[in-house]
């Protein structure tokens, strides 16, 4: 499960690098806190 979560996080980070968006930043922040 954790591996899938990390893989998903990396995909989202890749999306952020292409399309910066404060909402995505907050989303990542919540995911990191969840871990």
N, C-alpha and C positions, 0 to 999 in steps of 0.2 A: 504493500500500500504506500509506504513512504517513498519508494522508488518512483511510483507513478506520480505521486504528488510533486516530487522534485522535478521530474520530467515535464509535468504540466507547468510548473513555475518557470522553468527555463524557456518553454514555448511562449509563455506570457511575456517574459522579459524580452524575448526576441521581438514580439509584437510591439512592446513599448519602445524599443530602440528604433522601430520604423515609424510608429505613430505615437509620439509622446502625448499622454493624457493623464491629468491629475487623478481621475477616477481609477485608472489602472494602477497608479502609484499607491492609492489607498487600498486597493484590492490586494496588491502584493504585500503591503504592510500587514494587513489582516492575516494573510496566509502565513507569513513568517512568525507572527505572534501565535498563531494556531499551532505551529510546529513546536 
